[in-house]
Amino acid sequence: MSRPVESVVHRSGATQIRLPSVDRFLKHEAVAAMVASHGHRFVVDAVRAVFAQLRAAPAGDVARYAEDDALVAAVRAHVVGRLAPRLRRMINLTGTVLHTNMGRALLADQAIQHIARTMGAPNNLEYDVDSGERGDRDTLVEALLCELTGAEAATVVNNNAAAVLLTIAALASGREVLVSRGELVEIGGAFRMPDVMASAGARMVEVGTTNRTHARDYQNAISASTALLMKVHTSNYAIEGFTAAVGEAELASIAHAAGLPLASDLGSGSLVDLSLWGLPKEPLPQDMLEAGVDVVTFSGDKLLGGPQAGLIVGRRDLIARIKKHPLKRALRVSKLVVAALEATLALYRHPESLAERLPTLRLLARDAQDMLDMARRIEPALRNALGQRYDMEIVSLKSQIGSGSLPVERLPSAGFSIRPSCVERRRGSALIALADALRALPIPVVGRVSEGALLLDLRCLEDEAEFVAQLDRLTFGGGA
Ligand SMILES: *Cc1c(COP(=O)(O)O)cnc(C)c1O
């Protein structure tokens, strides 16, 4: 069946082009090849979308589609654009290592390989190979977590927010949880300690004041309704000056004297002492357990450097109650996460090679001189790509860890400061044009704007050849 009717795109104006009927256009050799590769439905949708755009476009823009080849190219571009995955790699030159908007921790090669090896085949996610009976996905990482933290038992959920929610729901639902007023943390808007307590069905009892909380504040607040004492690591802010907080060891003895458990939400919770690599120290889950904390929760994709997950470690009886709670089923991790987490945790058995194998630690521990040397090597290519429009210089910068970890600490780094060279009133738009152009590269590049300059911090750039190779595709819109 052929439909010879062709639609006239523009009746008025100098150009009048006629679009072929969709059916006829599909018979075009190149279009038929696209149909063979990508399917009839998908290509027809693309053709219709391109034709619809042309019908709506100004006559002058449409004129160049008078030839079939131009139409085919337009449809191909549309198809390619729609087939490109939406989840893409980026080049993070913001200077923030654990960037929440860019997927936080990068997985180690070992984790990626373990996913690749186990995900395309049936696996023992919930199958006990020894007995031939049903297994428990937690056990695949529980022994490793216990080995690394000294805990009696462990369980894993979707993220640390889930770990905190589940811990409170399982241990304190319908009863009271004591927490210091200095620790009522909000993490990224949606996660606020008072709201989490409410969602978990617990009543939060605030003790002490914003800057000072004492042992007697907890002791006086303990009642028959108290189920849990809770310590929250103030990961994304610091209270300084006239302050007092009750340490884990002291709080544990207060809780235990009353027959109550103590839980600690660490947030990041590194498994190794970061000061070994010259980094600021974060509290370790193993130290918390050692001090007497009964349950510790921390993230999988912050300083640990693994997949998004929430790890819960601690006393066997409490972990058992947590695992039995109905919410556990809703918050459980997938097999991809189990694979990535197992391989990531295994790296911690060999701390000597950790800074080499674990990308998060490798990037955090990088020496500023390393970034400076890299900046000198990249400089000529970048200068060439920017042309006369921008002035640039190599500068010292300060990176940050990100994800709320160690919010006041900064790591010495190096990179570029780029400023528009045009007249002052056009500098704002020229800076935006530069940021837009960098994001429009095949692998989008993101820096940070500070005081009229675009800063490119090289701390998280490991493949400099890849970065340099795409610089000749840098094109600026009308702005600069
Ligand atoms: C980051 C953080 C959380 C939330 O962890 P996610 O893994 O992002 O869900 C909870 N508590 C503290 C103290 C944190 O720093």
PDBQT file of the ligand as one rigid body, heavy atoms in Angstrom, charges set to zero:
ROOT
HETATM    1  C1  LIG A 501      24.819  10.434  55.103  1.00  0.00    +0.000 C 
HETATM    2  C2  LIG A 501      24.211  10.193  56.425  1.00  0.00    +0.000 A 
HETATM    3  C3  LIG A 501      23.028   9.451  56.528  1.00  0.00    +0.000 A 
HETATM    4  C4  LIG A 501      22.312   8.921  55.329  1.00  0.00    +0.000 C 
HETATM    5  O1  LIG A 501      23.070   7.953  54.666  1.00  0.00    +0.000 OA
HETATM    6  P1  LIG A 501      22.670   7.492  53.185  1.00  0.00    +0.000 P 
HETATM    7  O2  LIG A 501      23.561   6.332  52.897  1.00  0.00    +0.000 OA
HETATM    8  O3  LIG A 501      22.902   8.671  52.308  1.00  0.00    +0.000 OA
HETATM    9  O4  LIG A 501      21.237   7.109  53.201  1.00  0.00    +0.000 OA
HETATM   10  C5  LIG A 501      22.504   9.250  57.786  1.00  0.00    +0.000 A 
HETATM   11  N1  LIG A 501      23.100   9.747  58.890  1.00  0.00    +0.000 NA
HETATM   12  C6  LIG A 501      24.247  10.465  58.820  1.00  0.00    +0.000 A 
HETATM   13  C7  LIG A 501      24.855  10.999  60.080  1.00  0.00    +0.000 C 
HETATM   14  C8  LIG A 501      24.852  10.716  57.578  1.00  0.00    +0.000 A 
HETATM   15  O5  LIG A 501      25.964  11.430  57.497  1.00  0.00    +0.000 OA
ENDROOT
TORSDOF 0
